[in-house]
Amino acid sequence: MEPDKLPPVLTHSLQGDVMYPPEMVEQILNLSAKGWGKKRIARELGVSRNTVKRYLLQKGWAPYKSPNRSNKLKGLSGWLEETFLLHKGNSAVVLQELIRQHQIKVHLRTVEKAVKPFRQRLLNETLATIRFETPPGKQLQIDFGSMRIKIGGKLCKIFFFAATLGYSRRQYVQAFLHERQSAWLTGIEEAFQYFGGVTEQVLLDNAKPLVSHHNPITREVLFNPRFRSFADYWKFKPKACAPYRARTKGKDERTVGYVKRNAIAGRVRWTPRTGQLFE
């Protein structure tokens, strides 16, 4: 089956170069590996042949490098982008951090101009919904959700581990009383037992029990040592979502939403908004 056509979700560098998200680039490489020509790939994905050629030569996605800025912000482009993404596009907070960390005072408008290309990228990534399919046995997506319910007449906060197979969308959910690392590892093991096998990849969010550090600029990931040993034991490759882009893991996000709104619907639980118990 030929892949769905992907809408070109664009961002631009300061030089005006068109950038595509990593998922688009991965599709280009996958189709090329299957023997597709550049012209056919370009037509299927709705991009130019030069774009296909560029990413094939590049052998993958890479963030664009912004030129150094003059005056007070010179040399801070990388820091500005990371801080801007960390604070979800709040330029005022970036200005505060600029003063606190670098003792640099500029007008808010100066900061807004400096982060303008990053804002477009943040907007594109927030709005982008790219259907990305994986073959059988390729990927398992995992996440945790939580809610308060009344059990045996006592109000409790429960945490539920959710796992979804990327190809079939089969789901596995297990409840815990905490979200510590032991719960994550137990949930993954039980999911493998339930599905009857181990996937090649496990896609996860940047949860602290699993990911020690994830640089949003270079995409360098440092996994927790115990979790890395756990992955080596089970022989799967852990893969962390890009920071600030949870929608990359959309299949499992929907599983969490289903558990909250459907699977536990009708049970006695507590609503944060009103602070009341209801059936």
Residue pairs with C-beta under 8 A, 6 or more apart in sequence:
2 44
3 27
3 31
3 44
3 133
4 131
4 133
5 44
5 45
5 46
6 23
6 24
6 27
6 45
6 46
6 130
6 131
7 46
7 130
8 20
8 24
8 45
8 46
8 47
9 20
9 21
9 24
9 124
9 125
9 127
9 128
9 130
10 18
10 19
10 20
10 124
11 18
11 19
11 117
11 120
11 121
11 124
12 18
12 19
12 117
12 120
13 19
13 64
13 65
13 66
13 117
14 66
14 67
14 117
15 64
15 67
17 64
18 51
19 63
19 64
19 121
20 47
20 51
20 55
20 61
21 61
21 124
21 125
21 128
21 130
22 61
22 242
23 130
23 132
23 248
24 45
24 47
24 130
25 55
25 60
25 61
26 61
26 132
27 45
27 132
28 41
28 45
28 47
28 52
28 55
28 56
29 55
29 56
29 59
29 60
31 40
31 41
31 44
31 45
32 38
32 41
32 52
32 56
36 44
38 49
38 52
38 53
38 56
39 49
41 52
42 48
42 49
42 51
42 52
45 52
55 61
63 217
63 218
63 219
66 77
66 81
66 117
67 77
68 74
68 75
68 77
69 75
69 76
69 77
69 114
72 104
72 106
72 110
73 80
73 104
73 106
73 110
73 114
76 98
76 102
76 104
77 114
78 217
79 102
80 94
80 111
80 114
80 115
80 118
81 115
81 118
81 216
81 217
82 215
82 216
82 217
83 94
83 97
83 98
84 91
84 94
84 115
84 118
84 119
84 122
85 118
85 122
85 216
85 243
85 244
86 216
86 244
87 93
87 94
87 97
88 122
88 244
89 115
89 119
89 122
91 108
91 111
91 112
91 115
92 108
94 111
94 115
95 106
95 108
95 111
98 104
98 105
98 106
98 111
99 105
122 244
125 242
125 244
125 245
126 247
128 247
129 247
129 250
133 166
133 167
134 166
134 167
134 201
135 167
136 167
136 168
137 167
137 197
137 199
137 200
138 166
138 167
138 199
138 200
138 201
139 165
139 166
139 167
139 199
139 200
139 201
139 202
139 203
139 239
140 163
140 164
140 165
140 166
140 188
140 191
140 195
140 199
140 201
140 202
140 203
140 236
141 163
141 164
141 165
141 166
141 202
141 203
141 204
141 249
141 251
141 252
142 161
142 162
142 163
142 164
142 184
142 187
142 188
142 191
142 202
142 203
142 204
142 252
143 161
143 162
143 204
143 205
143 249
143 252
143 253
143 255
143 256
144 159
144 160
144 161
144 162
144 179
144 183
144 184
144 207
144 256
145 159
145 160
145 162
145 256
145 259
145 260
146 157
146 158
146 159
146 160
146 179
147 157
147 158
147 260
147 264
147 269
148 155
148 156
148 157
148 158
148 269
148 270
148 272
149 155
149 156
149 158
149 264
149 267
149 268
149 269
149 270
150 156
150 267
150 268
150 269
150 270
150 277
151 158
155 270
155 277
156 177
158 175
158 176
158 177
159 175
159 176
159 177
159 178
159 179
159 183
160 173
160 174
160 175
160 176
160 256
160 259
161 173
161 174
161 175
161 176
161 183
161 184
161 186
161 187
161 191
162 171
162 172
162 173
162 252
162 255
162 256
162 259
163 171
163 172
163 173
163 187
163 188
163 191
163 195
163 252
163 255
164 170
164 171
164 172
164 251
164 252
164 254
164 255
165 171
165 195
165 199
166 199
166 203
166 251
169 251
170 195
171 255
171 258
172 190
172 191
172 194
172 195
173 255
173 259
173 263
174 186
174 187
174 190
174 191
176 183
176 186
176 187
179 207
179 209
180 209
181 209
181 210
181 224
181 226
181 227
184 207
184 209
184 210
184 227
185 227
185 230
188 202
188 230
188 234
189 234
192 198
192 234
198 234
198 235
198 236
199 236
200 236
200 237
201 236
201 237
201 238
201 239
202 231
202 236
202 237
202 238
202 239
203 239
203 240
203 241
203 248
203 249
203 252
204 210
204 211
204 238
204 239
204 240
204 241
204 249
205 240
205 241
205 246
205 249
206 214
206 240
206 241
206 243
209 224
209 227
210 223
210 224
210 227
210 238
210 240
211 221
211 222
211 223
211 224
211 240
212 222
212 223
212 224
213 220
213 221
213 222
214 220
214 221
214 222
214 240
214 243
215 221
216 242
216 243
216 244
219 242
221 240
223 231
223 238
223 240
227 238
228 238
231 237
231 238
241 248
241 249
242 248
246 253
247 253
266 279
267 279
268 277
268 278
268 279
269 277
269 278
270 276
270 277
271 278
